[in-house]
Amino acid sequence: MPLEVGYRTVIHFSFVLVEPGEPGNIGAAARAMNTMGFSDLRLVRPKADHLSSLAKAFAHGSEHLLDAAPVHNQLADALTDIDLACATTARHRIQKHHYVSARALPDELQQKGDILQRVAIVFGSERSGLSNQDVALCDLLTTVPQANLQPSLNLSQAVMIYSYVLAEQQTQVQITDQRLNSEQIPVEQYRALKSSLGELMQRVGLSERYRGYVLKAIARLGYEDLKLIQNIKTFTSSKLDQLENKPLE
Protein backbone atom coordinates (compact mmCIF):
# COMPACT_ATOMS: atom_id res chain seq x y z
CA MET A 1 0.00 0.00 0.00
CA PRO A 2 1.46 3.37 -0.97
CA LEU A 3 1.47 6.00 1.76
CA GLU A 4 0.71 9.64 1.11
CA VAL A 5 3.20 11.51 3.24
CA GLY A 6 2.24 15.08 4.03
CA TYR A 7 -0.43 14.82 1.29
CA ARG A 8 2.32 15.26 -1.32
CA THR A 9 4.48 12.24 -1.94
CA VAL A 10 3.06 8.78 -2.52
CA ILE A 11 5.54 6.27 -1.12
CA HIS A 12 5.55 2.56 -1.79
CA PHE A 13 6.93 0.57 1.14
CA SER A 14 8.79 -2.72 0.87
CA PHE A 15 9.51 -4.89 3.91
CA VAL A 16 12.75 -6.83 3.57
CA LEU A 17 13.59 -9.72 5.90
CA VAL A 18 17.27 -10.67 5.90
CA GLU A 19 18.06 -14.24 6.95
CA PRO A 20 14.83 -14.90 8.86
CA GLY A 21 15.21 -18.18 10.72
CA GLU A 22 11.71 -19.07 11.86
CA PRO A 23 8.88 -19.87 9.42
CA GLY A 24 6.34 -18.71 11.98
CA ASN A 25 7.98 -15.29 12.15
CA ILE A 26 7.91 -14.93 8.37
CA GLY A 27 4.23 -15.83 8.27
CA ALA A 28 3.37 -13.54 11.19
CA ALA A 29 5.30 -10.70 9.54
CA ALA A 30 3.24 -11.16 6.38
CA ARG A 31 0.07 -11.07 8.44
CA ALA A 32 1.18 -7.88 10.21
CA MET A 33 1.91 -6.20 6.88
CA ASN A 34 -1.36 -7.28 5.34
CA THR A 35 -3.47 -5.98 8.21
CA MET A 36 -1.97 -2.53 7.68
CA GLY A 37 -2.39 -2.64 3.91
CA PHE A 38 1.16 -3.47 2.81
CA SER A 39 1.94 -6.29 0.38
CA ASP A 40 5.57 -5.98 -0.79
CA LEU A 41 7.48 -8.61 1.21
CA ARG A 42 11.02 -9.48 0.15
CA LEU A 43 13.34 -12.15 1.55
CA VAL A 44 17.13 -12.26 1.57
CA ARG A 45 18.94 -15.55 2.30
CA PRO A 46 16.04 -16.98 4.34
CA LYS A 47 17.02 -19.78 6.73
CA ALA A 48 13.45 -21.06 6.86
CA ASP A 49 10.90 -22.07 4.23
CA HIS A 50 8.46 -19.20 3.80
CA LEU A 51 6.12 -21.47 1.84
CA SER A 52 5.91 -24.13 4.56
CA SER A 53 2.63 -25.06 6.18
CA LEU A 54 3.78 -23.48 9.45
CA ALA A 55 4.60 -20.15 7.79
CA LYS A 56 1.24 -20.11 6.04
CA ALA A 57 -0.56 -21.02 9.25
CA PHE A 58 0.97 -18.00 10.96
CA ALA A 59 0.16 -15.82 7.93
CA HIS A 60 -3.56 -16.65 8.42
CA GLY A 61 -5.24 -14.92 5.50
CA SER A 62 -2.03 -13.34 4.20
CA GLU A 63 -0.59 -16.36 2.43
CA HIS A 64 -0.62 -14.47 -0.87
CA LEU A 65 2.19 -12.25 0.43
CA LEU A 66 4.32 -15.34 1.04
CA ASP A 67 3.53 -16.75 -2.40
CA ALA A 68 4.54 -13.50 -4.09
CA ALA A 69 7.67 -12.79 -2.01
CA PRO A 70 10.87 -12.80 -4.10
CA VAL A 71 13.98 -14.43 -2.61
CA HIS A 72 17.40 -12.79 -3.08
CA ASN A 73 20.91 -13.93 -2.28
CA GLN A 74 22.15 -10.42 -1.53
CA LEU A 75 20.47 -7.47 0.15
CA ALA A 76 21.74 -5.21 -2.63
CA ASP A 77 19.65 -7.19 -5.12
CA ALA A 78 16.52 -6.62 -3.02
CA LEU A 79 17.15 -2.87 -2.97
CA THR A 80 17.81 -2.20 -6.66
CA ASP A 81 14.56 -0.24 -7.13
CA ILE A 82 14.58 1.42 -3.69
CA ASP A 83 15.12 5.16 -3.20
CA LEU A 84 15.74 4.96 0.54
CA ALA A 85 16.53 1.91 2.67
CA CYS A 86 15.91 2.02 6.43
CA ALA A 87 17.81 -0.53 8.49
CA THR A 88 16.09 -1.54 11.72
CA THR A 89 18.21 -2.31 14.76
CA ALA A 90 17.78 -2.93 18.46
CA ARG A 91 21.41 -2.39 19.43
CA HIS A 92 23.89 0.45 19.33
CA ARG A 93 26.49 0.08 16.61
CA ILE A 94 30.20 0.72 17.00
CA GLN A 95 30.12 2.98 13.97
CA LYS A 96 28.61 6.40 14.46
CA HIS A 97 25.02 6.49 13.20
CA HIS A 98 22.00 8.74 13.46
CA TYR A 99 19.15 6.65 14.87
CA VAL A 100 15.56 7.52 13.98
CA SER A 101 12.80 6.36 16.30
CA ALA A 102 10.09 4.26 14.67
CA ARG A 103 7.47 6.77 15.75
CA ALA A 104 9.48 9.61 14.18
CA LEU A 105 10.13 7.79 10.89
CA PRO A 106 7.02 9.10 9.04
CA ASP A 107 8.05 12.69 9.83
CA GLU A 108 11.62 11.95 8.76
CA LEU A 109 10.36 10.73 5.41
CA GLN A 110 8.04 13.69 5.04
CA GLN A 111 10.95 16.09 5.42
CA LYS A 112 12.58 14.57 2.34
CA GLY A 113 9.80 16.00 0.21
CA ASP A 114 8.89 14.61 -3.18
CA ILE A 115 12.14 12.77 -3.90
CA LEU A 116 11.01 9.45 -2.40
CA GLN A 117 8.83 6.98 -4.22
CA ARG A 118 10.02 3.61 -2.91
CA VAL A 119 11.24 3.03 0.64
CA ALA A 120 12.44 -0.26 2.13
CA ILE A 121 12.26 -1.20 5.82
CA VAL A 122 15.00 -3.79 6.35
CA PHE A 123 14.93 -6.29 9.23
CA GLY A 124 17.73 -8.61 10.34
CA SER A 125 17.64 -12.16 11.63
CA GLU A 126 16.09 -13.12 14.94
CA ARG A 127 19.44 -14.07 16.47
CA SER A 128 21.90 -11.43 15.35
CA GLY A 129 20.01 -8.72 13.51
CA LEU A 130 21.59 -7.05 10.49
CA SER A 131 25.29 -7.41 9.79
CA ASN A 132 27.42 -4.28 9.50
CA GLN A 133 27.76 -5.03 5.79
CA ASP A 134 24.00 -5.02 5.34
CA VAL A 135 23.61 -1.87 7.43
CA ALA A 136 26.16 -0.18 5.18
CA LEU A 137 23.83 -0.75 2.22
CA CYS A 138 21.06 1.21 3.94
CA ASP A 139 20.60 4.97 4.14
CA LEU A 140 19.50 5.39 7.74
CA LEU A 141 19.03 3.41 10.94
CA THR A 142 15.74 3.23 12.75
CA THR A 143 14.90 1.63 16.08
CA VAL A 144 11.96 0.97 18.36
CA PRO A 145 12.56 2.68 21.73
CA GLN A 146 12.41 0.16 24.57
CA ALA A 147 12.12 0.48 28.33
CA ASN A 148 14.42 -2.54 28.69
CA LEU A 149 17.12 -3.18 26.14
CA GLN A 150 16.96 -6.97 26.49
CA PRO A 151 15.31 -8.99 25.21
CA SER A 152 14.71 -7.22 21.93
CA LEU A 153 11.42 -7.41 20.07
CA ASN A 154 10.41 -10.49 18.15
CA LEU A 155 10.88 -10.05 14.38
CA SER A 156 7.17 -10.16 13.56
CA GLN A 157 6.43 -7.74 16.41
CA ALA A 158 8.91 -5.27 14.97
CA VAL A 159 7.30 -5.62 11.53
CA MET A 160 3.92 -4.94 13.12
CA ILE A 161 5.15 -1.74 14.78
CA TYR A 162 6.64 -0.34 11.59
CA SER A 163 3.60 -1.38 9.57
CA TYR A 164 1.38 0.45 12.01
CA VAL A 165 3.32 3.71 12.29
CA LEU A 166 3.77 3.94 8.52
CA ALA A 167 0.11 3.23 7.77
CA GLU A 168 -1.45 5.11 10.70
CA GLN A 169 -2.76 7.93 8.51
CA GLN A 170 -4.66 5.50 6.29
CA THR A 171 -5.91 2.93 8.77
CA GLN A 172 -9.12 3.23 10.73
CA VAL A 173 -10.74 1.66 13.74
CA GLN A 174 -12.89 -1.23 12.59
CA ILE A 175 -14.78 -1.99 15.80
CA THR A 176 -18.11 -1.11 14.20
CA ASP A 177 -17.41 -3.26 11.13
CA GLN A 178 -16.54 -6.25 13.29
CA ARG A 179 -19.85 -6.42 15.13
CA LEU A 180 -21.89 -9.61 14.79
CA ASN A 181 -24.40 -7.80 12.57
CA SER A 182 -23.60 -4.86 10.35
CA GLU A 183 -27.21 -4.56 9.14
CA GLN A 184 -29.40 -1.51 9.49
CA ILE A 185 -32.73 -1.91 11.25
CA PRO A 186 -35.64 -1.41 8.79
CA VAL A 187 -37.42 1.93 9.08
CA GLU A 188 -40.78 0.32 9.84
CA GLN A 189 -39.23 -1.85 12.57
CA TYR A 190 -37.51 1.19 14.07
CA ARG A 191 -40.77 3.15 14.16
CA ALA A 192 -42.58 0.23 15.75
CA LEU A 193 -39.84 -0.09 18.37
CA LYS A 194 -40.07 3.61 19.26
CA SER A 195 -43.83 3.41 19.58
CA SER A 196 -43.91 0.23 21.68
CA LEU A 197 -41.01 1.42 23.84
CA GLY A 198 -42.84 4.70 24.48
CA GLU A 199 -45.94 2.77 25.55
CA LEU A 200 -43.87 0.53 27.84
CA MET A 201 -42.21 3.49 29.56
CA GLN A 202 -45.57 5.13 30.08
CA ARG A 203 -46.94 1.87 31.41
CA VAL A 204 -44.25 1.64 34.13
CA GLY A 205 -44.76 5.26 35.10
CA LEU A 206 -41.68 6.92 33.61
CA SER A 207 -42.17 10.66 33.32
CA GLU A 208 -42.73 12.24 29.93
CA ARG A 209 -39.44 14.12 30.26
CA TYR A 210 -37.39 10.93 30.65
CA ARG A 211 -39.39 9.15 27.96
CA GLY A 212 -38.28 11.90 25.61
CA TYR A 213 -34.63 11.43 26.64
CA VAL A 214 -34.78 7.71 25.92
CA LEU A 215 -36.48 8.06 22.55
CA LYS A 216 -33.92 10.63 21.42
CA ALA A 217 -31.07 8.45 22.67
CA ILE A 218 -32.11 5.37 20.71
CA ALA A 219 -31.87 7.38 17.49
CA ARG A 220 -28.10 7.30 17.96
CA LEU A 221 -27.88 3.54 18.47
CA GLY A 222 -26.72 0.98 15.94
CA TYR A 223 -28.41 -2.20 14.83
CA GLU A 224 -27.05 -4.43 17.59
CA ASP A 225 -27.99 -2.00 20.35
CA LEU A 226 -31.48 -1.52 18.94
CA LYS A 227 -31.95 -5.28 18.81
CA LEU A 228 -30.89 -5.48 22.45
CA ILE A 229 -33.36 -2.73 23.41
CA GLN A 230 -36.08 -4.54 21.50
CA ASN A 231 -35.35 -7.81 23.33
CA ILE A 232 -35.39 -6.06 26.71
CA LYS A 233 -38.66 -4.33 25.83
CA THR A 234 -40.28 -7.62 24.77
CA PHE A 235 -39.12 -9.40 27.94
CA THR A 236 -40.30 -6.56 30.20
CA SER A 237 -43.70 -6.34 28.50
CA SER A 238 -44.16 -10.08 28.91
CA LYS A 239 -43.31 -9.94 32.62
CA LEU A 240 -45.69 -7.03 33.15
CA ASP A 241 -48.48 -8.95 31.41
CA GLN A 242 -47.88 -11.92 33.73
CA LEU A 243 -47.95 -9.73 36.81
CA GLU A 244 -51.07 -7.88 35.75
CA ASN A 245 -52.92 -11.11 34.92
CA LYS A 246 -51.83 -12.95 38.06
CA PRO A 247 -54.86 -13.47 40.34
CA LEU A 248 -54.71 -11.96 43.79
CA GLU A 249 -54.25 -14.49 46.59
BELQUI-V436293 format. One record per residue. N is the residue number from 1. RES is the residue in one small letter. SS is DSSP state (H for helix, E for strand, L for the rest). PHI is phi in whole degrees, -180 to 180 (NA if undefined). OMEGA is omega as a letter, one per 40 degrees, with the letter a starting at -180 (none if undefined). Layout:
N;RES;SS;PHI;OMEGA  N;RES;SS;PHI;OMEGA
This chain:
1;m;L;NA;i  2;p;E;-68;i  3;l;E;-119;i  4;e;E;-86;a  5;v;E;-94;i  6;g;L;62;a  7;y;L;59;i  8;r;L;-127;a  9;t;E;-100;i  10;v;E;-92;a  11;i;E;-109;i  12;h;E;-98;a  13;f;E;-104;i  14;s;E;-115;i  15;f;E;-111;a  16;v;E;-113;i  17;l;E;-105;a  18;v;E;-99;i  19;e;L;53;i  20;p;L;-65;a  21;g;L;-108;a  22;e;L;-123;a  23;p;H;-61;i  24;g;H;-64;i  25;n;H;-67;i  26;i;H;-64;i  27;g;H;-64;i  28;a;H;-67;i  29;a;H;-64;i  30;a;H;-62;i  31;r;H;-65;i  32;a;H;-60;i  33;m;H;-61;a  34;n;H;-64;a  35;t;H;-64;i  36;m;L;-98;i  37;g;L;93;i  38;f;L;-99;a  39;s;L;-137;a  40;d;E;-92;i  41;l;E;-104;i  42;r;E;-129;a  43;l;E;-120;i  44;v;E;-124;i  45;r;L;46;a  46;p;L;-63;i  47;k;L;-94;i  48;a;L;-133;a  49;d;L;-82;a  50;h;L;-76;i  51;l;L;-104;a  52;s;L;-71;i  53;s;H;-63;i  54;l;H;-68;i  55;a;H;-61;a  56;k;H;-72;i  57;a;H;-65;i  58;f;H;-72;i  59;a;H;-69;i  60;h;L;42;i  61;g;L;95;a  62;s;L;-122;a  63;e;H;-60;a  64;h;H;-63;i  65;l;H;-68;i  66;l;H;-67;a  67;d;H;-63;a  68;a;H;-91;a  69;a;L;-70;i  70;p;E;-76;i  71;v;E;-115;a  72;h;E;-119;i  73;n;L;-84;a  74;q;L;-128;i  75;l;H;-61;a  76;a;H;-57;i  77;d;H;-68;i  78;a;H;-77;a  79;l;L;-112;a  80;t;L;-61;a  81;d;L;-104;a  82;i;L;-96;i  83;d;L;-84;a  84;l;E;-147;i  85;a;E;-109;a  86;c;E;-111;i  87;a;E;-85;i  88;t;E;-93;a  89;t;L;-152;i  90;a;L;-112;a  91;r;L;-132;i  92;h;L;-76;a  93;r;L;-92;i  94;i;L;-64;i  95;q;L;-69;a  96;k;L;-75;i  97;h;L;-136;i  98;h;L;-96;a  99;y;E;-99;i  100;v;E;-106;i  101;s;E;-64;i  102;a;H;-57;a  103;r;H;-71;i  104;a;H;-94;a  105;l;H;-61;i  106;p;H;-57;i  107;d;H;-67;i  108;e;H;-61;i  109;l;H;-71;i  110;q;H;-62;a  111;q;L;-66;a  112;k;L;-84;i  113;g;H;69;a  114;d;H;-91;a  115;i;H;-80;a  116;l;L;-100;i  117;q;L;-122;a  118;r;E;-132;a  119;v;E;-124;i  120;a;E;-109;i  121;i;E;-107;a  122;v;E;-106;a  123;f;E;-117;i  124;g;L;-91;a  125;s;E;-71;a  126;e;L;-63;a  127;r;L;-87;a  128;s;L;-126;a  129;g;E;71;a  130;l;L;-85;i  131;s;L;-74;i  132;n;H;-62;i  133;q;H;-66;i  134;d;H;-71;i  135;v;H;-60;a  136;a;H;-64;i  137;l;L;-81;a  138;c;L;-99;a  139;d;L;-94;i  140;l;E;-151;i  141;l;E;-108;i  142;t;E;-130;a  143;t;E;-144;i  144;v;L;-96;i  145;p;L;-59;a  146;q;L;-128;i  147;a;L;-72;i  148;n;L;-124;a  149;l;L;-70;i  150;q;L;-130;e  151;p;L;-79;i  152;s;L;-76;a  153;l;L;-68;i  154;n;L;-64;a  155;l;H;-54;a  156;s;H;-67;i  157;q;H;-66;i  158;a;H;-63;i  159;v;H;-61;i  160;m;H;-63;a  161;i;H;-63;a  162;y;H;-68;i  163;s;H;-61;a  164;y;H;-69;a  165;v;H;-67;a  166;l;H;-81;a  167;a;H;-108;a  168;e;L;-56;a  169;q;L;-70;a  170;q;L;-112;i  171;t;L;-92;a  172;q;L;-146;i  173;v;L;-66;a  174;q;L;-114;a  175;i;L;-57;a  176;t;H;-62;a  177;d;H;-69;a  178;q;H;-95;i  179;r;L;-67;a  180;l;L;-60;i  181;n;L;-128;i  182;s;L;-105;a  183;e;L;-73;i  184;q;L;-104;i  185;i;L;-71;a  186;p;L;-58;a  187;v;H;-59;a  188;e;H;-62;i  189;q;H;-67;i  190;y;H;-66;i  191;r;H;-63;i  192;a;H;-65;i  193;l;H;-64;i  194;k;H;-60;a  195;s;H;-65;a  196;s;H;-69;i  197;l;H;-68;i  198;g;H;-62;i  199;e;H;-64;a  200;l;H;-65;a  201;m;H;-66;i  202;q;H;-68;a  203;r;H;-63;a  204;v;L;-90;i  205;g;L;90;i  206;l;L;-73;a  207;s;L;-64;a  208;e;H;-61;i  209;r;H;-60;a  210;y;H;-74;i  211;r;H;-62;i  212;g;H;-65;i  213;y;H;-59;a  214;v;H;-65;a  215;l;H;-66;i  216;k;H;-73;a  217;a;H;-68;a  218;i;H;-69;i  219;a;L;-66;a  220;r;L;-96;a  221;l;L;-86;i  222;g;L;-89;a  223;y;H;-58;a  224;e;H;-62;a  225;d;H;-67;i  226;l;H;-65;i  227;k;H;-64;i  228;l;H;-65;i  229;i;H;-61;a  230;q;H;-64;i  231;n;H;-66;i  232;i;H;-64;i  233;k;H;-62;a  234;t;H;-63;i  235;f;H;-64;a  236;t;H;-66;i  237;s;H;-61;i  238;s;H;-64;i  239;k;H;-66;i  240;l;H;-65;i  241;d;H;-61;a  242;q;H;-64;a  243;l;H;-67;a  244;e;H;-71;a  245;n;H;-93;i  246;k;L;-73;a  247;p;L;-66;i  248;l;L;-70;a  249;e;L;-90;none
